[in-house]
Amino acid sequence: MKKIGYLLKVLWAYWYFFVFVLLFLLLFPFFYILLSNKKWYPAANNLRRVWAWLIFLFTGIIYSIRRESKLKKNQAYIFCPNHTSYLDIPLFAMCYHGHFRFMAKLELSNIPLFNIFFRTIDISVNRGSITESYKALRIAAESIGNGDSLVIFPEGKVGNQPPKLDKFKAGPFRLAIEKQVPVVPVTFFDNWKMLYVDKKIWGCPGIARVVVHEPISTIGLTLDDIEMLKKKVYDIIDHTLNEYGSK
């Protein structure tokens, strides 16, 4: 029975990625048009929500979002979610209805067709190059100045032992303080056990829970407060995982 159960989990994971790619290909002409003009980027984000909603619909994923406060659409934020799975990105698209840009590792920008996002609306980061990393942060700072929100996974990658948090990087917190914009912690509970990808791949449908926490103001903070802010966000997510994650 265990072997049959595992086989079903593997088949579901491949079904998930099949649906993911098929829907993207069907929507690609619309993404291509919307991403050809910066004025249409917010509409492209709306289409990403539709894409995510359809993925969840056809793969049996039900999302449950708890928002601790109402976020302002005309306010730029830096969202800092824990990173546990390939489900994190589409699930975040359902969490915030304002305009946002993902910052992610350079490797994602090398995927054919999908790289349309990193040539336009999103920002890729080459962490192997100090010069390129600085360039990406400069683009991010300009984006915040234009009123865009950013989604930055402070762990930098999917954790080694999810849901246990990896060490946070300082980049998003430095950026938040320099631009004096609020940081919003985001906690994903179930994604890591619903879609696992490493040397093996498996998954299952279910309820994907997420908490969008209260924004943390950075007004008046200086670069000397980076570690304090980083620890505060880490502790919020870690405490939420420990307190509610098993329920």
C-alpha positions in Angstrom: 0.0 0.0 0.0 2.9 2.4 0.8 4.3 1.9 -2.7 0.9 2.6 -4.3 0.5 5.7 -2.1 4.0 6.9 -3.1 3.3 6.2 -6.8 0.1 8.3 -6.6 2.0 11.1 -5.1 4.6 11.0 -7.9 1.9 10.9 -10.5 0.1 13.9 -8.9 3.3 15.9 -8.9 3.9 15.3 -12.6 0.2 16.2 -13.2 0.8 19.5 -11.4 3.7 20.4 -13.6 1.8 19.3 -16.7 -1.1 21.6 -15.8 1.4 24.4 -14.8 3.1 24.3 -18.2 0.0 23.7 -20.3 -1.9 26.7 -18.8 1.2 28.9 -19.2 1.4 28.0 -22.9 -2.3 28.7 -23.4 -1.9 32.1 -21.7 1.5 33.0 -23.2 0.1 35.1 -26.0 -1.7 37.3 -23.5 1.4 37.5 -21.3 3.4 38.5 -24.3 1.1 41.4 -25.1 0.7 42.6 -21.5 4.4 42.5 -20.8 5.3 44.5 -23.9 4.3 47.7 -22.2 5.1 48.7 -18.6 1.7 50.4 -18.3 0.2 46.9 -18.6 2.3 45.2 -16.0 -0.5 45.4 -13.3 -2.8 43.6 -15.8 0.0 41.0 -16.2 0.0 40.4 -12.5 -3.8 40.0 -12.6 -3.3 37.4 -15.3 -0.7 35.6 -13.1 -3.5 35.4 -10.4 -5.8 33.8 -13.0 -3.0 31.4 -14.0 -2.5 30.4 -10.3 -6.2 30.0 -9.7 -6.6 27.7 -12.7 -3.6 25.6 -11.6 -5.1 25.1 -8.1 -8.5 24.4 -9.6 -7.2 21.6 -11.9 -4.8 20.1 -9.3 -7.1 20.0 -6.3 -5.4 22.7 -4.2 -7.5 24.8 -1.9 -5.8 27.9 -0.6 -6.6 29.5 2.7 -5.3 33.0 3.3 -5.3 34.8 6.6 -4.5 38.5 6.4 -3.6 40.2 9.7 -4.3 43.7 8.3 -5.6 45.4 5.1 -2.8 46.4 2.9 -2.9 49.7 0.9 -2.7 49.3 -2.8 -0.9 52.7 -3.3 1.8 51.7 -0.8 5.0 49.9 -1.8 5.9 47.0 0.4 8.7 44.4 0.5 7.1 41.0 1.1 9.4 38.4 2.8 7.9 34.9 2.6 9.5 31.7 3.8 10.6 29.6 0.8 9.5 25.9 1.0 8.3 24.8 -2.4 7.6 25.6 -6.1 4.0 26.3 -4.9 5.2 29.4 -3.1 5.2 31.7 -6.2 1.7 30.9 -7.5 0.3 31.0 -4.0 1.7 34.4 -3.3 0.0 35.7 -6.5 -3.3 35.0 -4.7 -2.2 36.8 -1.5 -1.7 40.4 -2.7 -3.9 42.2 -5.3 -1.6 45.2 -5.7 1.3 45.4 -8.3 4.4 43.5 -7.3 7.6 42.2 -8.8 9.5 39.0 -7.8 13.2 39.0 -7.1 14.6 35.6 -7.7 17.8 33.7 -8.6 19.3 34.1 -12.1 18.7 30.5 -13.0 15.0 31.1 -13.4 15.7 33.6 -16.1 17.3 30.9 -18.2 14.2 28.8 -18.6 12.8 29.2 -22.2 9.5 31.1 -22.4 9.2 31.5 -18.7 12.1 34.0 -18.8 9.7 36.5 -20.3 8.9 37.5 -16.7 12.5 38.2 -15.9 13.1 40.2 -19.0 10.2 42.4 -18.1 8.2 42.5 -14.8 10.5 40.6 -12.4 14.1 41.0 -11.4 16.8 38.3 -11.6 19.7 38.3 -9.2 23.1 36.8 -9.9 24.3 36.1 -6.4 27.7 34.8 -7.8 28.6 38.4 -8.9 28.8 41.3 -6.6 28.5 43.7 -9.5 25.4 42.0 -10.9 23.8 41.7 -7.4 24.3 45.4 -6.9 22.8 46.1 -10.3 19.7 44.1 -9.3 19.3 45.9 -6.0 19.6 49.2 -7.8 16.8 48.2 -10.2 14.8 47.1 -7.2 15.3 50.4 -5.4 14.2 52.3 -8.5 11.1 50.0 -8.7 10.2 50.9 -5.1 10.6 54.5 -6.0 8.0 54.0 -8.7 5.6 52.6 -6.2 6.1 48.9 -7.0 6.1 46.3 -4.3 8.7 43.5 -4.2 8.6 39.9 -3.2 12.0 38.7 -1.9 12.5 35.3 -0.3 15.0 36.2 2.4 16.3 32.6 2.6 17.4 33.0 -1.1 16.3 29.5 -2.1 14.0 26.7 -1.0 15.2 25.6 2.5 17.3 22.5 3.0 14.9 21.1 5.6 11.5 22.7 5.2 9.5 24.0 7.0 12.6 24.8 9.2 13.9 28.2 8.2 17.3 28.7 6.7 19.4 31.7 7.6 18.0 35.0 6.3 20.1 37.2 3.9 20.3 40.9 4.7 19.5 42.2 1.2 15.7 42.8 1.5 16.0 44.4 4.9 18.8 46.7 3.8 16.6 47.7 0.9 13.5 48.3 3.0 15.4 50.6 5.4 17.1 52.5 2.6 13.8 53.2 0.9 11.9 53.4 4.2 9.1 51.1 3.1 7.3 48.5 5.3 8.3 44.9 5.4 5.5 42.3 5.3 6.4 38.8 6.6 4.5 36.0 4.9 4.2 32.4 6.3 3.5 29.4 4.1 2.6 26.4 6.1 1.8 23.5 3.8 3.5 24.0 0.5 6.6 21.9 1.4 4.5 18.8 2.0 2.1 19.4 -0.9 4.8 19.6 -3.6 8.4 18.4 -2.9 11.0 18.6 -5.6 14.6 17.5 -5.1 16.3 14.3 -6.2 12.7 12.9 -6.0 9.5 14.5 -6.9 6.1 13.9 -5.2 3.1 15.8 -3.9 -0.6 15.7 -3.1 -3.7 18.0 -3.3 -4.9 19.6 -0.1 -5.3 22.9 1.7 -2.5 25.4 1.3 -2.5 27.8 4.3 -0.8 31.1 4.4 -0.6 34.1 6.7 0.1 37.6 5.4 1.3 39.3 8.6 1.0 42.9 9.7 3.4 45.3 7.9 6.5 46.3 9.9 7.3 50.0 9.6 10.9 51.0 8.8 10.4 54.7 9.2 13.3 56.1 11.2 15.4 52.9 11.0 19.0 53.1 9.9 21.4 50.6 8.4 22.5 49.8 12.0 19.0 48.3 12.4 19.3 45.7 9.6 20.0 42.8 12.0 17.2 43.8 14.3 14.7 44.0 11.4 15.9 40.7 10.0 15.6 38.9 13.3 12.1 40.4 13.9 10.8 39.0 10.5 12.5 35.7 11.1 11.0 35.4 14.6 7.5 36.2 13.3 7.6 33.5 10.7 9.3 31.0 12.9 6.9 31.5 15.8 3.9 31.2 13.4 5.2 28.0 12.0 5.8 26.5 15.4 2.5 27.7 16.9 0.1 27.1 14.0 1.9 24.9 11.5 0.9 21.6 13.0 -2.8 22.5 13.4 
